Amino acid sequence: MRDVYAEYQNRKQTYQKKLQEKSQLVNRIGNFRLLTALLGIFSFTLSIIYLNGSSAVFLLSAFFILFLFLVRKHQKITEECNYLSSLVKINQKSVDRINGDWKDFKDTGEDLLDENHMFAQDLDIFGKASLFQWINTTTTYMGRQKLKEFLLYPCQNIEEIKKRQKTIIELSSQIDWRQQLQVEGTVSLVNNRNYLPSKELFKWATKEINSIYTKPWLVYLIRILPLITIIVILLYFFGGLPFYYPFIGISLQILLIAIGYKDRTEDFSLTQNHAPTLKAYKNMVQLIETANFSSEQLLELQEKLVKEEDTALEQLNRLDKIVDAIFHRTSQMYLLFNILFLADYHLKIALESWKKESGNKLPNWFDCIGYVEALSSLSVLSFNNPDWNLPSFTNEKSVLEAKNLGHPLLTEDRVCNDLIIKPPTSILLITGSNMSGKSTLLRTVGINLILAYIGSAVCADYLNCSIMKVQTCMRVNDDLDKNLSSFYAELLRIRDIVKEAKQDIQVFFLLDEIFKGTNSQDRHIGAKAVINNLRQDGAVGLVSTHDLELGALEKEQAGIKNYHFREFYRDNEIIFDYKLRPGLSPTTNAQFLMNMVGIDTNDD
């Protein structure tokens, strides 16, 4: 089995070494650039004093060309440094994932959490120390949203899941490509954002175009008028044409520039603001378009980018050239250039033409990028955990078989258990004392089922299951705004699960400490009724409880089995092994824990 930790460490060290070499080169070029500028000024001054003007201009031109070359070289190597720096950070985060230090990652996905979702809050899908925080490698808004969709709405079709499994296997083996895709997004992140924006770009790209700039007569006018004006200027200087002819031509062009100048400038500024993001998306599209994929799902995504006569990359390249040209507006010489050639109009015409032809396609391209990013995040699980396995699925109902099933997020001191639910058994009743592992077992089963249904590897030696809809009732709090007690909120949640169990898709439920907010008699009666309803509607699941009397259901109702966790005592300390055993719990520990924290339970 490969040593994933060592692989990430080696990659990080390799990139750190390259980064150090490039950084030293950047410093040397920076110093040489400064020296070139000083020598150029010095040589020009001496040439003016001791030589002639033409020699001075020649020397100044030579040094200026060398200076520009060094500027471009410095810029290029600085970009390479940024790229390498991002690779170092990506591999360090990968090391942190392996070491269990991922809970400090900045993007917890807390903003994506829907507290009313059927399992997200109970299974730690989003938020601090969540599945999202652990696996997320997306850098774009669409990638983040697509990963959210994967996690909240798992696939319910076996063939689709198998297609995604093949995709994840392929991406898992392509660590260089995955990290390259991540770098392209990471190097362009600004203002401490967690991801590249998309909404603003969609709004900009799909905004209704200013049709005046796509009118053929205006396009011809903007091409012909500067040509006429320049001819008139040349005739004035070399052909004796009266002054007022070039004056009229230039004045007319200045007037045209003034018309709509503010709106054009605002649009150009907006385009410039999006330039780094657009370049990042373009580079990501290029990676996807040119990749040599073999899995069906990735080929389908690739097809969406190349199916047009002009591929997405070609269309984004055209936009990139327009944006680069817009940046020249900041040059001091641009004003004169604009007056002579109506450059603003040429840029605006090119921009509006691009929007008309390609603007509405931008969301679809970005959606493809997001989909690939989300799949890449899932593939990290497979790569980082070579001892995990892809689950299998059965068309038979009410099946969940797992061997050495562990909680994915417990990267240290993980205890695994075997679990079997298959007809005639449909419900496992889990008993055990406080802190023995009941709730963790429920979350272990739930989160692994979600991973299975989204096409990921699972934390188990083996897992085979039916397609079921996961529903949970575990963390239920009161709601002061809605005037709901925790007990009533739990009732409403369980009501929804019972309703869902009557629908077409089989429900897999996880009920933790059912009806713990009421008295023991009502809790017992209510729990029996709920379990009976769910069993009769064909639902499958686990129920944890402290109510040992519920264990009698194993004999009273077919399809229910008792399992338990237990604790041991050694040197006046309580010890848990977190191993699941058949039968009812034979032990309790509440009084021991009370005495341990200083609450005396002994009768006087």
N, C-alpha and C positions, 0 to 999 in steps of 0.2 A: 504494500500500500504506500502511495506517495506521501512524502512529508510536506504538507501544504505550508506549514509555518516556515520551514526552511526555504521553500520556493519563493514565498513572499519576501522573506528577509534578503535573499540573494538578489531579487529584482530591485528591491529598495536600495541596496548597497551599490549595485551596478549603476543605477540612475543617479545616485548621489555622487559617485565618482565622475560620471560624465558631466553632471551639473557643475561640479567644482572646476573641472577643466574648462568648460565653456565660460564660467564666470570670470576666471583668470584671463581668458582671451578677450572678453568684453572689456575688462579693465585696461588691457594693453592697447586695444583698438581705440578706446576712449582717450587714453593718453596720447597716442599717435595722432589722433584727430585734432586734439588741441595743439600739438606741436606743428602739424601741417598748417593750421590756421595762422599761428604765430609766424612761421617761416614764410608763408605767403604774403602776409602784411609787411614783414621785414624786407623780403626780396622786392616787392613792389615799390617800397619806399626808396631802396637803394637804386633801383632801375630808373626811377623818376629823376633821382639826383645825378647819377653818374652815366646813365645810358639814355636811350631815347624812349618816347612814348610807346612805340610799337613793341619794344622789348618788354616794357613794363606790363602792357596788356597781355602779351603772350605768357609771361611768367605767372601773372595773376590768374589767367584762364587755366593754366596747367595745375596750379595749386588748388583752384576752385573745383576742377574736375576730380582731382584726387580726394579733396575734402568730401565731395558728394558721394564718391565711392565708399569712403570710410563710414559715412553716415548710414548709408544703406546696409553696409556690412554689419555695423553696430546694431542696427535695428533688427536685422535678420537673426543674429546670434542671441540678442535679447529675447526674441520670441522663442527661440529654441530653449533658452534657459527657463522661461515661463512654462514651456511644455514639459521639460524634464522635472521642474519643481512640482508640477501637478502629478506627474507619475510617481514621484517620491511620496507625496501625500496620500495618493490612492493606495499605494502598497502598504503604507503605514496604517491606514485605516483597515486594510485587510488583515494585517497582523493583529490589530486591536480586536477585530472580530474573532479571530482564533483564540486570543488570550482572554476573552470575556470582558474587554474594556470598552465595549461599544455603547454602553449606556450613557456616555457623555457626548455621543454624536449630536450635532446641532439640530438636525431635522428629525423630530420625533413623530411628525405627522399628526400632532394633536388637533390641528385645525381640520383634519379630514374625518375626525371621529363624529359619528352620529350616535348619540346616547340611546336613541330608540331603535337602533338596529338590532336584528335578531340574535347576534352573537358577538359583535365587534368589541364592545366594552368588556364583556365577561371573559373573552379569550385573549385580551391584551393585543389586539390587532393594531391599534394605533395608540400613540401617547408614549410617555416615558417608559423605558424598558419593554418596548413592544416589538412585535414581529416586524412591523414596517421600519422602525428605527434600526433594527438589526440588519435587514437584507437590502434596504433601499440604496441603489447606486445611480438612480436617475438624476439627470441634471436639467431636464426641461419640464416645463409646466405640464405638457401633454404626457410625458413619461410618468410623472408623479400621479396624474389623474388616472392613467391607464393601470398603474400598479394598484391604486386604490380600488378600481373596478374589479380587478382580478381578486383582491382580497375580500371585498364585500359581497361580491356576487359570483361565487365559484361555479364552474361549469357543471352542468347536469347531464352531459352527454358523453358516453364512454369513448366514442370515436374521436370527438373533439379533444378530450383529455389526452388520448394516446398521441394525437398529432402534436399537441403542445409538449408532451414528454419528449418526443423525438427532437423537437426544436431546442428544448432546454439541454438535452444531451449534446447536441451539436455546438451550441454556444458555450457550454461548460468547458469544452476542450479548446476553445479559442480565446485564451486569456489575453494574448497580445491585442487581438481585435477588440475585445470587450473593453479593455483599459484605454485603448486608443479612442473609442467612441466616447467613453466617459471624459477623457481629457479634453476633447473638442468642446464639450459643454462647459467643463470646469474652468478652462482658461479665460472664458468670456464672462464669468459671473462677476457682477458689479454690485455695489451698494449693499454688501453683506446678504445678498439674496441666496436662498437655498436652491434656486432653479432658474433656468432661462425662461423669461416670460413668453407667453403666446397670445394671450387675449389682446394685448395692445397691438401686436403685429397683425392679428386677424382683423381688428378694427381698421387699422391703417390700410391693409392690403385689399379689403373688401369694401372699403368706403366708396360711395358712388363717385365715379370719375367726373372730372370737369371736362365735359364733352367738347368744349370749344377748342381744347388742345389736340383733339383727334380729328378736327375738321380738315379735309384735304387742302382747302384754300389757304388756311393758316399755315399749314406745313410748307406749302410751296412759297408762300410769302416770306416766311422766316428763312428759307434757303436762298431765295433770289435777292431780297432786299440788301443783305450785307454784301453780296457779290457786287451789286450795282454801286453801293456806297464806296466800296474799296476801289472799284474801277474809276469812279469819279475823283476820289482822292489822288490816285496815281496820275490821272489826267491833269489835275490841278498842279501837281509838282513837276510833271514832265511834259505836259502838253499845252500849258497856258490856259487851261479852263478857268473861268472866273471863280472867285472865292466862294460866292454864295451857293454854288452847286454842292460842293462837299459839306458846306455849313447846313444846308437844308437836309441832306441825307443823314448827317450825324444827329441833327436836332430831331428828326423824325424817329430815329432809332432810340434816342434817349426818351422820347415821349412814349414809345412802345414799352420800354423797360419800366417806366413809371406806372403804367397801367397794370394793376394786379400784382405789383411788386411785393406788397405786404403778405398777401395770401401765398405767393410762391415761396417767399422766404420762410414762412411758418412751415410749409410742407417740406421744404428742403431740410429745415432744422429737425423736424420730426424724423425724417428719413435718416439723417446723420445720427440721431440718438439711438436708432435701432441698428445701426451699422454693425457693431460688434456681435449682436445677437444673430443678425442675418448671416454674417460670415460663419458663425459657429454652426448654425443650422445647415448652411450650404456644405460645410466640411463633413457634417454627419450624414447628409444625403449622399455625398460622394462615397463615403465608407460603405454605406448600405448598397448603393447601386453597383459598386465595383467588387463587392465581396463574392466569393465563390461558395455560395450556399448549396446545400443538398436537401435539407428538410422541406417538406411541402409548404409548411406555414411561412417560412422565411422566403421561399421562392414566390409565394403569393404576394407578400408584402413588397418584395423587390419589383414584381411586375407592376404594381400600382405606381411606382416611381418612373418606370421606363416605357410604359405603354403608349405614351403620347409620341407624336412625330418628333418633337423636341422633348428630351427627357427632363425630369425635374431638375437635374443638375445643370443642364444646358440653360434652362430658363432662369435658374438662380444665378448662374454665372453672368448672364446678361444684366440682371439686377445689380449684381456686385460691381460690375463695371460702371453702371450709372451712378451708384452710390460713391464709388471712388472719384468719379468726375465731379460730383457735388462737393466733395471735400476741397476741391481746388478753389471754391468760392472764397475761402479764407485767405488766399494769396493776395499780396499787395498789387500784383499786376492784373488781377482778375477784373477790376473795374474797367480798365481800358479794353481788355479782351472782350468783356461783356458788351460794351458800347459798340465795338467794331463788328462783332459776330452774333450779337443777340444770344449769347451763350445760355442765359437763363431760360429762354424759350426752348432752345434745343434740349436742355436737361428736362424741362417740364413735359415737353412732348414725349420724350423717351420714357419718362416715368409713368405718365398717364397711359401710354400705349402698352407698357408692361403690365400695368394693373388691369387694363381692359382684357388682355390676352391671358394673363396668368394669375391675377390677384385672387380669384375665387378658388384656385387650385391649392393655394397655400395651406389652408386647414387640413386638407387630405394628406398632403406631404408630411406635415408636422404630426398628424395622427399616426402615420407609418413609423416615424421616428420614435414617437412615444411608445408604440406597441413593442418595437424592438428593444427599447430601453427597459421596459417592464419585464420582458422575457429575459433580458440580460441580468436583471436583479435576481430573478428566480434561479438562473443558472449558477449564480454565486453560491447558493445553498449546496448544490450538487458538487461543485468544485471544492468548496471549503470542507465538506463533510463526506469524504470518500467511503466512510463506513455506513452512510445512509443508503437507502434503497428506494427504487421506484415502486410504488404500490401496484397491485393488480386489482381488477374489478370483475364483478360477477353480475349477471342479469338476474340471479336469484335474489329474492327480497330478504331483508332482515339479517344480513350477514356483516359481521365485523370480526375479523380474525387478525390478531397481531402478536408478533413474537418480539420480545425485548423492546417494547414501546417506551420511549422516553420523551420528556418535555424538551422541545427544541431550544427554548430560551434559557434553560438551565445548563449552561455550558460547563459548570463546575459541580461536582458531587451529584451528578445525575444518576437516579435510580430507575431502572427499567423494569417493566412488568409484562407478562403475557396476558392476553385478553381474548376471550372467545364469546361471541354472541352469534348464534345461528339457531334456526328453528329446531326444536320447539321453544328455545329460550329467546326472549325478546327484551327483557328488562333485568338489569343488574342492580340490586339494592346494596349500597356500600355503607357499612357501619364502621365505627372506629372512634377512638377517643380524640380529644382536642389535639390539633397539630400533627396528627398521625399520617396525613397525606391524602385525605379524601378529596378535597377541593383541587389539589394539584393533579390528581388522577383524572378528574373530570376535564380539566383544562388540557391535560396531555392528550386525551382522546380527541377533544374538540379541535385543537389547533392542528393536530396531525391529519384529521379528516379534511380540514380546509386546505392544507398543503397538498393532500392527495387530489382533491377536486380541481385545484388550479394547475395541476400538471407537474408539481414539484416532487423532488425526493422527500421521503419522510424519515423521521428519527426512529427507525425500527429495522430489525433484521428482516422482517417480513410483515406485509400488511395487505390483506385482501378484504374488499368491502363492496357492498351494494351502493348504488347511487341514492343518496338520501339528503334531505334538506336539514341542515343543522340549526337547531333552536336551543337557546339557553336561558336559564333563569338562575343567576348566581349572585351578581352584585346589584341588589335593588336598594335604592335609597329613598327616603321621603322627599317630597317636593313641596316646599313651602309656598311657592308661587301658585301651584295648582291645588294647594290644600290637601295633599295626599300623604298619608302615613306610609311607612315602608311596607307594612303588611298589605295595605290596599293596593299599593303599586305592584307588589308581588302577585296579588290576585289577578290584576289586569294583565300582567305579563303571562301568567300561566293560562289565563283565559285565551290569549292570543295563540299560545302553543297548542291548546286543545282544539281550537278552531282550525289551525293549520293542519293538524293531524287528520282532519276530515277531507282534505283536498287530495288531488291526484298523486302528487309526489310524496313518497314516504318520508316521514319526519324522524330525525334522530335528535333526541332531546337530552339535555343535561340539566338536572335540577339539583341545586346545592342547598342542603339544610332546609328542605321544603317547609314552608309555613313556620319558620323559627320565631316569627314576631307575634305569636298568639299562645294561648294556654295549651298545655299538653294534650288535653282531651280533644279540643277542636283541631289541633294540629294533626293528631292521629286520624281522626275521622276524615278531615280534608285531604290528607295525603293519600289515604286508601282510595278515596273517590277519584282523585286525579290520576293515580296510577292505573286504576281500573279502566277509566275512560280512555286513556292513552293506549293501553293494551288492547282494548276492544277495537279501537280505530286503526290498529296495525302499526302503531308507532314503535320505535326501538330506542333504547337509551339507558342512561345511568341516573340513579337517584341516590344522593348521599343524605344520611340522616343520623341524628343521635337517638332517635326513637327506636329502641331495640324491639319494641312490640310489633313494629312493622315487619319484622323478620318472619312473622307468622304467615305473611302473604305467600311465601314460597310453597307452603302446604295448601293454602286456601285457593290460590289462583294459579292456573297453568302458565308457564312461560316466565316465571320470576325466579331468580336465583340470588342467594345471599353471598356476599363477599365482604371481607373486612381487612382493616389494618390494625396492628397492635403495637404496644410499647413494652419495653423491658426496664427494669430498675437495677442499677448497680451503684453501690457506694452513695446511696441517697440521691442519685441522679436519674433522670428519665431519659431513656434512649429509644429512638425510633429507627427502624430499618426500612420503612416505607415499602415493604413488600406486600403485595396483595395475596390474601389467602381465602380459600372457600369457607363459607359459613358465617355465622353472626359473630360480632366482636365479643370476646369473653372478658374484656377489661374496660375500665374507665379510669380517667386520671384527673377529673376536675378538682376533687378535694386535695389531691397531692399538689397540683399547681397553685391552688389557693394558699395552702400552707407554705409553699415555696416562696411566694411573693409577700408573705407576712400576714395573711388572713387566717387566723386560727379557727379551724373548723371542729376542734375537739369540744365535746360537751363538758361544761364545768361540773 
